[in-house]
Amino acid sequence: MVYLKSRSQEIEIPVENPFANDKLDRVGLCNILTDVVSFYGQSGCVMGLDGEWGSGKTTFVKMWSQHLKNNGYKTLYFNAWISDYTEDPLMALISELRELSTDTDTINEIATGAVRIGLSALKGMLKNTTGVDCDAIHNAIDETFNIGKEYLKKYSEQKTTLDDFKKNIQKFVADNAGEHPVIFFVDELDRCNPRYAVAVLERIKHLFEIPNIIFILAINKRELSNAIQGYYGSSKIDSDEYLRRFIDIDYKLPKPPIRAYCDFLFEEYRFDEFFKSTLRLMHFRTDNEDETFKSLALSMCEAMNVNLRQMDRVFAYSRLALMQFASNTYLLPDVYFMLCFWKVTDASFYNQISDKAYTVQELLSKLEEKLPVSLFQNEHHYYTRNIVFAIACLLYCYDITGPENYPIKRTLKSVKNETTGKNEFNIQSKSINKETLDDALNLYYQGYSKNTQYGLRFILQRIDLLHSFSS
């Protein structure tokens, strides 16, 4: 029995060397950001660590957090998404402070202060959602309620309570920070419902703006901006300006190195067990299938600006579908990857290909529409030529694909240019160099590749998992 992974496993973060398993070479970034937060330790600040969904923010944050601990910092981690069902995030934020000290009396006093300024969750629910000892503060809650609503409405008295609360927080953090500021990571904020996301920002800004604590908001800023506009019910809200009220320092997480991650996924999903198996090499030893697959994967993922999570899904699915190919059956690894890519990222387009809904010309136009122009203008001509030949192979196989695993009559024709002596095909391209495309099409239409003679149906059926799995 062969066992596969449905997704890449969460990276182990060794305590002694947290970046030991880092596949994106971000230890240098960690050192830079550690210097940045140290500069603001005395005053405190909020940093927005901006990265696209699937860019590896959470993994980086956890590695960075361990690195900070190894260097004498105290860190806290709050996954906002986990608690966004609660009425108010304040108690959830306060509960994280328990990691700094075993002094539960002080934590309960701080929690009581939160109640007194009217920001508590419902009585009796605090311990279940945050771990704060409710019994110790119930009397304070009752006392607050008995004083009456008029007391809480008096601005001056409420302001005094708020000031006392901030002083307690400030003293607690200062007493437990040591020589470095406390680093408080807030993750997944952009995934929360808009009301809760705004509430988290408000609480951090108005209640935790104190020395010796640095908040790191690991966010997708674009998505968080959309959430803010949703909260206020208007796309006219200047969400970037709004976020500047809460975020002191913006830092854009650099785009991860796609090549390194491609190599990692190829190894993680054990593609070599298929491409370099003893039985397969008996039939396709000279085809360099693994290199063809990786080269096309890298070119497409880089050009399409695919995030790490999408790459993971494409590689995981393409590895699963490979199990439907016997050792002695052809694959066309570059065309195969393209089809798997579209199946995972654009199922509608993939289905149109599978259903032969386009003419060959329409398919080429669609490919040029979906693939970035940069893919055909790579400064390394070798890579550009490879992608053009992969597209030509796809077009040819598509052209001859019938309803079953049998070829049908070709529709694309060529005419020999008497001046150059080359065959030119009756197909128009916008981004792809026509001469290179004609050269590639000529290779396949002249029948020089034995593995293209049956068209796409054989491959499509296996990508769709319609056959029994090969052992």
N, C-alpha and C positions, 0 to 999 in steps of 0.2 A: 504494500500500500504506500502510495506517495502522499505526503502531507504538504499542503501549501499554506501560505499566509494570505489572509483576506485583506490585510493592510500591514504596513510596516509597523513593527513594534515600537512602543515608547522607548526612547533611548535611555539606557541606564546612565545615571549621573554619579560617578564615584565621588565619595566625599573628599578624598585626597587630591584628586585631579578632575574637577567637574567637566572640563572640556576634552577629556580623553577620547570620548566617542563622538565628538562634534564633527559632523560631515560637511559643515558649511564654513569652517575656518573663521569663527567669530571670536576667538579669544582676544585678538587685537582690539576689536570693538569693545569687548568687556573691559579691558584696561583703560581705554579712553573714557568710557562712561563712568567708571569708578573714580577717575580723577575729577570728572565734572561734578558728581554728587558730593565729593569731599570739599570742593570749593564753597558749596552752599550750606555746609553743615551748621554753621552758627545761626544763619538766618532762616533756614528751612525753605523749601520750594516744592513746586509740583512740576514734574517733567512728563510730557506726553511722548511716549515711545511709539511712533506711528509705523505701522506695517500692514500690508494687505492681509486679508484672511488667507490662511494657508502658507504664510511666509515663515513660520517657525518661531513666532513671538514667544509663545508659552514655554517652549523648550529652552529658548535663549534666556528667558527670565529666570527659569529654575536653575540653569547653569550659573548665571550671573549671581543669583542669590547665594548659592553655595560658595562661589568664589569670594563673595563679600564676607560670609561667615568665617571662611578660612583666614581672612585678613583682619579679623577683630571687629567686624560690623555685626550688629544685630538686625535681622531682617524679619519682616512680616509678609504674609501672602494672603490676599483676599480675592477669591473668585466671585465676582459680583453676580454672575449669571446663576450661581447655585442658590443665592438667597433673594432673587428678585421677586419672589412670591410674597415676601414680607411687606408690611405696611410702610416701614421706614428703615433705611439702611444703617441708621446711627448705631443701634444696638449691635448689629452684626460687625460694624467697624470696631466698636469698643471691645467686643469679645475677643478680637484678634490681639488686643493689647495684653491679654493674659499670657501670651507667649514670652513677654519680656520679664515677668516676675511672678512669683508665687504669692505675692501679697494680694490675696483675694479681697481683703477689706477695702483696700484703696480702689480696686476695680469696681466693687459694688458701690462705693461712694461716688465714683464717676458716673456709674449707671444711674444712680439716684439723681444726680445732677441733671442728667439727660431727661429724666422724667419730669423734673421740676420746671424745665423750660418748655415742656409741652411737646417733646419729640419722641415719646416712648411708643412702643408697640402696645397691643392690648394686654392688659393685666392677665397674668397667668400663662402667657404664651412665650415669655422671654426665655425661660430656661430651655424650652424645647427647641427654639430656633437659634439660640446663641450660646447656651451653656452658662450664661450669667446666673448666679444664684438669686432666684426671684424671692425666696423666703426672706432673705436678708434685707430686701428693699420694699416689701409689701407695705410695711408700716409707714414708710416714707411716702409711698404712693397714696395711701389712705389719708395721711395727714394733708398732703397737697390738695386732694379732692375736697377735704372738709373745710379748708380755708375758703374755698369757693372760687367760682369763675372770675369774680371781679378782681381778685388778687392777681391772677395770671394775666389779666388784661391791662394791668397797669404797666406801662412801658418801662418806667424807671426801675421798678422792682424786678421786672423780667430781665432787664439789661444787667442788673446786679447779679442775678442768678447765672446769666450767660457768662459774665466775666469770671465769676467764681468757678464755673465749669471749665473754662479755658485755662484758668490758673492751675486747677487740679491736674488737667491733662498735661500742661506744660511741665509742672513739677515732676509728675510721674515719668514722663519721657526723659527729662533731664537726669533724673536719678538712675535711670536704667540704660541710658544710651552708651555710657563709657566715653572713650576719647573720640569716637566716631558718631555721626548722626545715625539714627534709626532709619532704615530704608524700608518703606511700606509699599509693596507691590500690589497694584489693583489690576486684575486681569479680567478679560471677557466683558468689559463694560459696554462695548459696542453691540453685544448680543442681547443685552437686557431690554425689557420693554422701556419705551421712551420715558415714561414717568419715573421709573426707578433709576434710570441712568442719570437723569437730571438731578434727582434727589441725592445721589452719591456725590456728584460734583458740588452741589450746594453744601452738603455737610462737610466735605473736605475743606472747602474754601472758608466757610464761616466759623467752623468749630476746631479745625486742626491747623490753622495757619499760625504755627508756632515754631520757635527755634528747635534745632536738634532732630527734626524729622523731615525726611524727603519722601514725597509720594511719587511713585513711578506708575503712570497710567499706560498699560500696554494696550493700545487701541488701534483699530482701523479708523483713522480720523474721518475718512469720507463717510463711512457707515454711521459713525457717531453723529456726524453733522446731519445726516438724513434723519436720525432718530430725534434730534433736537427740533428739526423742522416739523416732524410728525407730532411732537409734543405740543408745539405751539400752533399746529394746524395751518401752517403757511410755508410755502416754498420761498417766500420773499424774505424770511428771516435770514440775516447774515450770520449763519452758524459759525463761520470761522472767527468772526469778531466776537461772537458770544463765547466761544471756547477760550479766547484770549483772557477773559475774565478769570478763568480758573487755572489755566496752564501757563506757567511762567517760562518754561523752556520747551520748545518743539525739537524733537530729534527724529529724523526719518531713518528707519531701519534700512540699511543698504540692501539692494536686490541680492538675493542669495546666488552663489555660483552654481548655475544650472548643470554644468559639466560634472562637477563633483557629486551633485545629487543624483544625476543619471547613473553614474558609476555605482553609487551606493545602492540605488534601487535595483540595478541589474544584478548586483551581488546579493542583496537582501532577499530577492525573490528567486534566486538560484537559477537564472536563465541558462547558465552553462550546463546545468544538468540535462537540459534539452538539447541545446545547440551542439554540445561537445560530447554527447553520449557516444559510447563505442559503436552502437548500432547505427546511429545517424551518420557518424563520420565515415562509415563504410559506403554510404550512398552519396554524401554531399561534402566530402573532405575538402574539395577545392573551392567551395562556394563562399567561404568566409561569412557565413550567415550571421554570426554574432556581431561582427564588425559592421555589417550592412545595417542590421537592426539598430545598433547603438548610434551609428552615425546619423541615421534618419531621425531617431528619437531626439537626439541632442539638437539637431537643426530645427525641428518643429517646435520643441519645447522652448528653446531660446527665442525664436522669432515670434511665437504666439504669446509670449509673456505669460506662460502658464505658471500658476502658483504651485507650491510644493504639494499641497493636498490633492490638487488635480493630477499632478504627475503621479503621485502614489496610486490613485485610482486607475489611471491608464495602465501603468505597469502591472498592477495587481490583476486587472482583468485580462490583459494580453497574456500574462503567464498562465492564467486559468484556461483560456481558450487553446493555448498550445497543447494542452493535455488531450485535445481531440485529434491531434496529428500523429499518425504512426511514424515510426522512425524512417520509413522508406517513402514517405509522401512529401511532395514539393510544398513550399511555403511562400516564396517571394517575400522575404522578411521586411523589406522597406514598404511594400504595398500593404503587407499585413499590419505593420504598425500604424500606417495612416488610417486604415479602416478601423482598427481598434480605438485609435485616438478619436475619430469622429463618433463612433458608437457611444463612447463614454461622455464626450464633451458636447456633442451636437447630434443627438439621436435622430432628429428629423432629417438632417442632411444624410446621415448614414442610411436611413430607411429609403430615401429617394434613390440612392445609389443601388441599394439592394433590389429595389423594385424596377430598376432601369427606367426611371421617370424622365430622364434627360436624354437629349441627343448627345453625341460625343462633344460637339461644339459647346453645348450648354453646360456640360460637366466641366470642361476646361474653364469656361467663364466663371462658373461657381467656385472652382478651386482658386482662380486668380482673385476672386472677390474675397474669399475667406482667408487666404494666406497672405501675409504681409509682403509688400513689394521688396522689402529688405532681404527676404529669403532668396530672391533671384538676382540680387545685386551684391552678394557677399564678396568682400575683397579677396577672399581665397577662392579662386575660380573652381577649385576641386569640389568644394562643398556645393556651390551653385550648380555645377554640372550633375552632381549626384542627385540633387532634388529634382532637377528637370528630367533626368532619366527615370526616376521613380514615378513621376507624374506621367511620363510617356508610357511606362509599363502599365500603370493603372488605366490609362485611356485605352490602350490596346486590349487589355483583358476585359475591360468593360464593353468595348465594341463587339467582341466576339462571344460575350456571355449569353447563353441561352437559358431557358427555364430549367433545364436539368444540367448535368455535368457534361454537356456536349457543346462544342462551338457552333456558332451560326455565321452566316455570311457577313463579311466586314462591310461597314458603311463608309469608312474613311478611305479616300482615294489619294493617290499621289501621281504627279506628273514629273517626268525627268526634265530638269533644266539643261538645255543643250549647251549653255555656256559653262556652267560649273560642273555638269555631269552628275549632279546630286538630285535625288528625289525630293520634291516639295509637295507637302500635303495641303489639302483644301480645308484648312482650319486656321482660324485667326487667334492670335494671342495679344494681350495688352501689356503684360508685365514680363513675360518670359521671352528671352531672345529667340526669335523664330528660327534662326539657323540652327541653334543648339537643339531646339525642340524637333526640327525636321530630322536632324542626325539621330536623335534618340528614337523617334517614331520609326525611322527606317530600319533601325536595329531589330525592332520587334516585328514590324510588318513583313520583313524579309525572312522571318522565321529563324533568326539566329539563336534564340533562347528557347530551349526545350521545355522549360518550366512554365511558359506562358501559353501553351497551346490549348489549354482547356478553359481559359477564362477565369472569372471570379467566383462562379457558383460554388465550387469546391471549397474555397477559402471562406466565403460568406456563411455557408452552412455550419462550418466549424466555429467561426466567431460567434454565431448565434446559438451554439451549443446544441445542435440538432442531431449529433451523432453520439454514439457511445464513446466513452473515454478510452484512450489507448493506454495500455499498461507500459 
